[in-house]
Amino acid sequence: MSRAAHRYAIYLAPAEPFRTFGAQWLGRDAESGEPQPLPPGIAQRPVEWVEAPAHYALHATLKPPFRLAEGTDAAMLDRAAREFAKGRASFEAPLVLRALRGFLAWCLADTQGRGGRQMHALADACVRDFDRFRAAPSAADIARRNPSALSAVQRAMLDTWGYPYVFDTFTFHITLTGMLDAADETSALEMLHKAGGALLEQPLHVDGISIFAQAEPGADFVLARHYRFDGTTADGAGAEFLA
């Protein structure tokens, strides 16, 4: 029998070659939870740059972290993810490295292109279809989003969906750093372009979604299970938190 995690999330776990480079850059592998060496071409980088994203592991958010709602359980979430993924069509999404809200991320190169539209549609569907599993956020959860700094639309999304950046306010991104000042942003951009710029010559292949799990408050997120669009699955270190 599985044991429930503190929180779950529906993420896109990047395929190779983004997966290996990103895990090494962050210093932690999403599937095993194990530490990783730095990527080739990077002798060192400040730990402070990656502390925040390493906590969540390499991913793109589709359905932000949530506690299970009353009347739902991990087995139900597992079944829903299998059904959601099965039969969907894979697609390619070109990426670009850029600054976003003060941090660096791989983002969509063309949000209006076919891959960009497909990614947005996938994220929208995840937000809607998995919302029945999301417990209402606490006052502390809301406060952490600094609601006074949000736009009216973002605040409405936070109130309705528990997260300010969904649907019309959604921006696909694979986070690579925490918040950086101008000097560190320039240095990190140079380092990532030099060591990993060639990755962006090919699009990101999207062929599934993944559930990540956080065992307890403050714990790092680990991959629980991949759900591929061809109907197959693959487990990660957090599979114990699913059926």
N, C-alpha and C positions, 0 to 999 in steps of 0.2 A: 504494500500500500504506500502511496506517495505521501509526503508530508508537505503541508502548505508553506509557501514562501511568504515573506512579509509583503513583497510587492512583485508584480509581473509587468512586463512591457512587451509590446509587439514592435519589433525592430526589423529593419533590413540589415542583414549581416553581409557586408560587401564580399563579392566573389574575388578570386585571384585575378590579377596580381595585387589588387588593392588590399586584400585581406592580410597578407604577410607583411607588406611594407607598413601598413597602418598599425598592426599589432606590435611590430618592432618599434615603431616611432613612439607609440604610447607606453611601451614597456610591459604590456600584459596581453596575453592571448584570451580572447573571448570564450573559446570553446573549452579550454582546459583551466583557465584562470591562472596559468603559470607565468612567471616573469619571462620576458623576452629580451634578447640582445638588441642593440641599436641596429638600424638598417645599414647595409654596406654604403660607404661614402659619408657616414656621419660618425665622427669620432666621439662626440659628446654633445649634449644639449641640456639646458637647465631642466631639472626635474619639475620645477615650478610651472613650466610651460604646459605640462601634460597631466598634472595631478588631477584636475577636475574631470577631463574626458576619460582618463584611465579608469576612474571609478565606475563609469558606465560601460567601458570597453568600446572597441571600434564598432560603430553602428550608425544607422540613420533612423531617426524616430518616425514610426508610422502611427502607433498608439502609445502615448506617453505612459510612464509608470503609474500603476494603480494598485490599490488593495482590492481584493475580491469582494464583490457585493454580497450581501446576505442572500442566501438561497442559491449561490453558485459555489463551485469548487474547482480545483485544478483539473480534475478529470473532464469536467464540462468544457473548460477552456481549451484543453487539449483537443477534444473532439471538434469543437468549433473551428479551431485553427486548421485542422486537417481538411474539413469540409470547405472552408474559405479558400484555401490554396488550391485544392484539387481541380484541375481542368482549366486554370487560368493560363493565358499565353505569356511566355517569356518575352522580354524586350531588351533593347539596348539603350543606354542613356549616357551620352557624352558628358564628361565632367570638366570642371575648371577649379583651380585653387584660388580662393579669394577671402578677403576679410568680410565677416558678417557679425554685426552687432558687437564688435570689439574682440572677436576671436577669429581664428583661421579655420577654414573648412573646405572640403571638396563639395562643390555645389553644382547644380545643373548648368551646363554651358548654354542651353537654349530652353528656357521654360515653356516656350510656345511651340517648340518642335515636337515631333511625334513622341520621342522618348520622354520629354518633359511633361506632356499631357498625360501619358500613360502612368508616369510616376505620381503625378498629382491625383489621378483617379484611384490609384492603388491606396494612397494615403487616406483619401477621403473615405473610401470603402472601409478601411481598417478602423477609422475613428467611429464611423456609424455602427458597423457590424459588431464590434467588440465592446460597445459602450454598456451593454447590459451586464457586463462583468465588472464594471468600475463602481466601487463604492464612492459615495459622495465625499469630496475632499473636506478635511477639517479646516477650522479657521486658521490654524498654523500653516496648513498647506497653501491656502489662498495668500496668506501674508508673505510667504516665501517668494511669490511671484511679483511682489512689489506692485500691487494693482494700481496704485496712484500714478505710476509712471507709464501705464499702458494707455493706448488709444481707446476710444469708446468701443470700437469694433473688437479689439483684443480683449477688453474687459468683458464684453458680451460672450466671447468664446470661452473665456475662463469660467464665467458663471454657468454656462450651458454644458461645456464639455470637459471642464476641469483643467484646461490648458489654453493659453492665449494664442498659440500659433497653429491653428488648424483651419482647414477650408480656405477661405479668402485670405487669411493671414499666414498660411503655410508656406514655408520655404524649405525645400529639401536640402539637407546638408549632412555631411559626415564630419563630425567635429574632430579637429586635430590639435587644438590648443584650448587653454582656458583664456580668460581675459588678459590682454596684453597691452602694455603702453606702446607708444609710437616706435620707440627704438627697438623693443623686443619684437614687435610685429614685423618690422623691416628685416631683422636678423632671421626670424623664423621663416619668413617668406623666402628669403634667399637660400636658406638651408634646405627647405622642402623642394624648391624648384630645382636646385642643383642635384639633390639625391633622388628625388622622386618625380621629377617633371616628365620623364619619359612614360610614366604610367598613364598620363592623360592623353597620350597619343591614341589610345584605344578606349572605347566606351565601357562603362560599367554594365556587366551582364546581370540582368535581374531575372531570377528564375524561382523565387520563393520568398517566404517570410519566415521570421524566427520569433520564438518566445524566449525572452531573457528573464531571469529570476534573481531577486535579491533576498537572500536567506533570512536576514534580520535587519533591523534598522542600522544604518551605517555601513553595512557590508557591501562589498563590491558586487556589481551585477555580473552574472555568468550566463552563457548560452545554455538554455535548457533543451530546445529542440528546433531543428530546421524543418520546415514544411515546404517541400518543393511543389511546383506547379504540375509536375508529372505524377504526383501522388505518392512519391517516396518521402521518407523522413530520415533524419540523422540526428543522433543524440549528442549533447554536450555534457559538460561537467554538472550542469544543473538539472539533468533529467530526473533526478530523484524528487524534484518538486512538481512533477507531472505524473499522470497515470502511467 
